[in-house]
Amino acid sequence: MKKVELGRTGQYVSQVSLGCMLMGTSTDEPTSARILDAYLDAGGDFLDTANCYAWWVGEQFSGGESETQLGKLLRGRRDRVFLATKVSAGITDLPAARAARRPDGTTDWDAVGRAFEGAGAAVIEREAEASLRRLGTDHIDLYYVHVDDRRTPLEETLSALDALVRAGKVRYIGWSNVRTWRLERIRSLAAANGWASPVAVQVQHSYLRPTGADVSSIAGAELLDWLDEHPDVSLAAYSSLLRGIYDDAAYRESTPIWRSYAGPDSETRLAAVSKVASSLGATGNQVALAWLLRKGVIPLIGPRTWAHYESIAPAFTLELPDELLSVLDNA
């Protein structure tokens, strides 16, 4: 698997990151172990989780299950991985958050957001220690603010994160689900105070372009343009395959994630993916992932089952010839 530099840190990581969100909940331990082993054997080393994963899977879960599962699976081989986790989206009111699920399967994220723990200094200090304990490690390689917290002064958040870096408990920091103007403000404050600054931003990004409402969780044109001008910040793309909609038209129409992409532009791009996939003897999901790799993005994959992982893995080494890349780029 190809390695890429994280920002301009000198730290190289596998370009495909393994999202471990459902390990310990929907994905049982034997399957989690099998997926992790296969990913490591393929040359992967960049693992992604969060302190809130995955409270929504069932009422018996409250968050932290993924970190606990990873901590168990990484015993004796922690040095083989670059480990990212997150803070600020832990849930303080689980019943309220669960009640925010609508009958059509969508979520009232404003309601969920009111139950987020936020990124105050006390939360960051407490949750970093809890994550370290669950992960069974003495340091976190990349620590994200999971959901940008506008209720807390940025100075408080950045100072607390910097304290973790100076203490050796965190190596690098990142930000997720953040507006471009906020990211610029974060970097300016960090530079002015000599604090650690984000080396990665994690947002939803895929081959299809969003056509729905402009939201901070999906990479828009402005953020992509900003990232092109700031190579010291890497783009880590979650939902890189939009939950597999490139290969399943029936599922595409039924899943809420499609609502942000539905329209003529996406239909044109899906046709291009299908054409390239047919030429290469690949699947649409594999082509979409390979396209992101050619663009220098760090895509996250989050397989729930072994079959999911097995269907994605060929994309790690799938080559897109220039003429087929042009088909995708010009759609």
C-alpha positions in Angstrom: 0.0 0.0 0.0 1.3 3.5 -0.9 2.6 5.7 1.9 2.0 9.4 1.9 3.3 12.2 4.1 0.8 13.6 6.7 0.8 17.3 6.0 4.4 18.4 6.1 5.2 16.6 9.3 7.8 14.1 7.9 5.5 11.4 9.2 4.4 8.9 6.5 1.2 6.9 6.8 -0.6 4.4 4.6 -2.8 6.3 2.1 -5.8 4.2 2.9 -6.9 4.6 6.5 -8.9 1.9 8.2 -12.0 3.3 9.9 -12.6 1.2 13.0 -15.9 2.9 14.0 -18.0 -0.3 14.2 -15.4 -2.6 15.8 -16.6 -3.7 19.1 -20.3 -3.2 18.2 -21.7 -4.1 14.8 -18.5 -5.8 13.9 -17.7 -8.6 16.3 -14.2 -9.3 17.6 -13.2 -12.2 15.3 -14.3 -10.2 12.2 -12.6 -7.1 13.6 -9.4 -9.1 14.1 -9.6 -10.6 10.6 -10.1 -7.2 8.9 -7.3 -5.5 11.0 -4.8 -8.4 10.3 -5.6 -8.3 6.5 -5.2 -4.5 6.4 -1.8 -4.6 8.3 -0.6 -7.4 6.0 -1.5 -5.3 3.0 0.8 -2.5 4.3 -1.8 -0.4 6.0 -1.0 1.3 9.3 -3.3 4.3 9.7 -6.2 3.5 12.1 -9.1 5.8 12.8 -11.5 5.7 15.7 -13.2 8.1 18.2 -14.2 8.1 21.8 -17.9 8.1 20.9 -17.9 5.0 18.6 -20.4 3.6 18.5 -23.2 4.6 20.9 -25.9 4.6 18.3 -25.7 0.9 17.4 -27.7 -0.3 20.3 -28.9 0.7 23.7 -26.2 -1.5 25.4 -23.5 0.8 23.9 -22.5 4.2 25.2 -19.3 5.0 23.2 -15.7 3.9 23.7 -16.4 0.3 22.4 -14.2 0.8 19.3 -11.3 2.1 21.3 -11.6 -0.8 23.7 -11.7 -3.3 20.9 -8.7 -1.8 19.2 -6.7 -1.7 22.4 -7.3 -5.4 22.8 -6.4 -6.2 19.2 -3.2 -4.1 19.2 -1.6 -5.6 22.2 2.0 -6.4 21.3 1.9 -4.5 18.0 1.0 -0.9 18.9 4.3 0.2 17.2 3.0 -1.1 13.8 0.2 1.5 13.6 -0.4 5.2 13.4 -3.4 5.7 15.7 -6.0 8.5 15.4 -8.9 9.1 17.7 -11.2 12.0 18.4 -12.9 14.2 21.1 -15.8 16.6 21.4 -18.7 14.4 20.0 -19.1 12.1 23.0 -22.7 12.1 24.2 -23.7 13.6 27.5 -27.4 12.7 27.2 -27.8 9.3 25.5 -31.6 9.1 25.6 -31.9 12.6 24.0 -29.4 11.6 21.3 -31.2 8.3 20.5 -34.5 10.1 20.4 -33.1 12.3 17.5 -33.5 9.4 15.1 -36.4 10.1 12.7 -38.7 7.3 11.4 -37.3 7.7 7.9 -33.8 6.7 9.1 -32.4 10.2 9.1 -31.1 12.0 12.2 -31.9 15.4 13.7 -28.2 16.4 14.1 -29.1 19.6 15.8 -30.7 17.6 18.6 -27.7 15.2 18.7 -25.3 18.2 18.7 -26.9 19.6 21.9 -25.8 16.4 23.6 -22.2 16.6 22.5 -19.6 16.9 25.2 -17.8 19.8 23.3 -14.1 20.7 23.2 -13.6 22.5 26.5 -10.2 22.0 28.3 -11.7 19.8 31.0 -13.3 17.5 28.5 -10.1 17.3 26.4 -8.0 16.4 29.4 -10.4 13.9 30.8 -11.3 12.2 27.5 -7.7 12.0 26.3 -6.8 10.0 29.4 -9.9 7.8 28.9 -8.9 7.1 25.3 -5.4 6.3 26.2 -6.6 3.8 28.8 -9.1 2.1 26.4 -6.5 2.0 23.6 -3.9 0.6 25.9 -1.2 3.1 24.8 0.8 5.9 26.2 0.2 8.2 23.2 -2.3 9.1 20.5 -0.6 9.8 17.1 -3.4 12.1 15.8 -6.0 13.6 18.0 -9.0 15.3 16.2 -11.6 17.7 17.4 -14.4 15.6 16.1 -17.1 18.2 15.7 -16.1 21.9 15.7 -17.3 23.4 19.0 -18.3 27.1 18.6 -19.5 27.3 22.2 -16.0 27.0 23.6 -13.3 29.7 22.9 -10.8 28.4 20.4 -8.0 29.6 22.6 -9.2 27.2 25.3 -9.4 24.2 23.0 -6.1 24.9 21.3 -4.3 25.5 24.6 -5.6 22.2 26.0 -4.6 20.3 22.9 -1.1 21.9 22.9 -0.7 20.8 26.5 -1.3 17.2 25.5 1.3 17.5 22.7 3.9 19.0 25.0 3.2 16.2 27.5 3.9 13.6 24.9 0.4 12.2 25.1 -0.5 13.4 21.6 1.8 13.7 18.6 -0.3 15.7 16.2 -3.7 17.4 16.2 -6.4 17.6 13.5 -9.9 19.0 13.1 -13.0 17.3 11.7 -16.4 18.7 10.3 -15.1 22.3 10.2 -15.7 25.3 8.1 -12.8 26.7 6.0 -12.9 30.1 7.8 -12.8 28.4 11.1 -9.8 26.3 10.0 -8.0 29.4 9.0 -8.8 31.0 12.4 -7.6 27.9 14.2 -4.3 28.0 12.3 -3.8 31.7 12.9 -4.4 31.4 16.7 -2.0 28.4 16.9 0.7 30.3 15.0 0.3 33.4 17.1 0.6 31.5 20.4 3.1 28.8 19.4 0.5 26.1 19.8 0.2 22.8 17.9 -1.7 23.4 14.7 -3.9 20.9 12.7 -2.0 18.7 10.2 -5.1 17.0 9.0 -8.8 17.8 8.4 -11.3 15.0 8.2 -14.6 15.6 6.4 -16.9 13.6 4.1 -15.5 13.5 0.6 -15.9 11.2 -2.4 -15.8 11.2 -6.2 -19.4 12.5 -6.4 -19.8 16.2 -5.8 -22.4 17.3 -3.3 -25.5 19.0 -4.7 -27.5 19.4 -1.5 -27.2 22.0 1.2 -23.7 23.3 2.1 -22.8 21.7 5.4 -19.5 21.7 7.4 -19.3 17.9 7.4 -18.9 17.6 3.5 -15.9 19.0 1.7 -17.1 21.8 -0.6 -15.3 23.7 -3.3 -14.0 26.3 -1.0 -12.4 23.8 1.4 -10.9 21.8 -1.4 -9.4 25.0 -2.9 -8.0 25.9 0.5 -6.4 22.5 0.9 -4.8 22.8 -2.5 -3.1 26.0 -1.3 -2.1 24.5 2.1 -0.3 21.2 1.5 0.8 21.2 5.2 -2.8 20.0 6.0 -3.9 16.6 4.7 -7.4 15.7 3.7 -8.7 12.6 5.4 -12.0 11.7 3.7 -14.6 9.7 5.6 -17.6 8.1 3.8 -15.2 8.0 0.8 -17.5 5.4 -0.9 -20.7 7.0 0.4 -21.7 3.7 2.0 -21.2 1.8 -1.2 -23.6 3.6 -3.5 -21.3 3.3 -6.6 -22.3 -0.4 -7.0 -25.9 -0.6 -5.8 -28.5 1.6 -7.5 -31.4 0.3 -5.4 -29.6 1.0 -2.2 -28.5 4.4 -3.6 -32.1 5.5 -3.9 -33.0 4.4 -0.4 -30.1 5.7 1.7 -30.2 9.1 3.3 -26.6 9.9 2.2 -27.7 10.0 -1.4 -29.9 13.1 -0.7 -26.7 15.3 -0.6 -25.6 14.1 -4.0 -28.7 13.3 -6.1 -29.0 15.1 -9.4 -27.8 15.2 -13.0 -24.1 15.9 -12.1 -24.0 12.7 -10.0 -25.8 10.7 -12.7 -23.1 11.8 -15.2 -20.3 10.9 -12.8 -21.8 7.5 -11.9 -21.9 6.7 -15.6 -18.2 7.6 -15.9 -17.4 5.3 -12.9 -19.4 2.5 -14.6 -17.5 3.0 -17.9 -14.1 2.9 -16.2 -15.0 0.0 -14.0 -16.1 -2.0 -17.0 -12.8 -1.2 -18.8 -10.7 -2.3 -15.8 -12.8 -5.3 -14.7 -13.3 -3.6 -11.4 -16.3 -2.5 -9.3 -17.6 1.1 -9.1 -16.6 1.3 -5.4 -13.0 0.3 -6.3 -12.8 2.9 -9.0 -14.1 5.6 -6.8 -11.5 4.8 -4.1 -8.7 4.6 -6.7 -9.7 8.0 -8.0 -9.3 9.5 -4.5 -5.9 7.9 -4.2 -4.8 9.4 -7.5 -5.8 12.8 -6.1 -3.6 12.5 -3.0 -6.5 12.2 -0.6 -6.3 9.9 2.4 -9.6 8.0 2.1 -11.0 6.1 5.1 -12.7 2.8 4.6 -15.1 1.4 7.2 -16.0 -2.2 6.4 -18.5 -3.7 8.7 -18.1 -7.2 7.5 -15.3 -9.3 6.0 -17.1 -9.4 2.7 -17.1 -5.6 2.7 -13.4 -5.4 3.3 -12.7 -8.1 0.7 -14.6 -6.2 -1.9 -12.7 -2.9 -1.3 -9.2 -4.3 -0.9 -8.4 -4.6 -4.6 -8.7 -0.8 -4.9 -5.5 -0.4 -2.8 -3.4 -1.3 -5.8 -5.8 -0.5 -8.6 -4.1 1.6 -11.3 -6.1 4.2 -13.2 -4.4 4.9 -16.5 -4.3 8.6 -17.5 -6.9 8.1 -20.2 -9.4 6.6 -17.8 -8.5 9.2 -15.1 -9.4 11.8 -17.7 -12.8 10.1 -18.2 -13.5 10.5 -14.5 -12.1 14.0 -14.2 -14.1 15.4 -17.2 -17.4 13.8 -16.3 
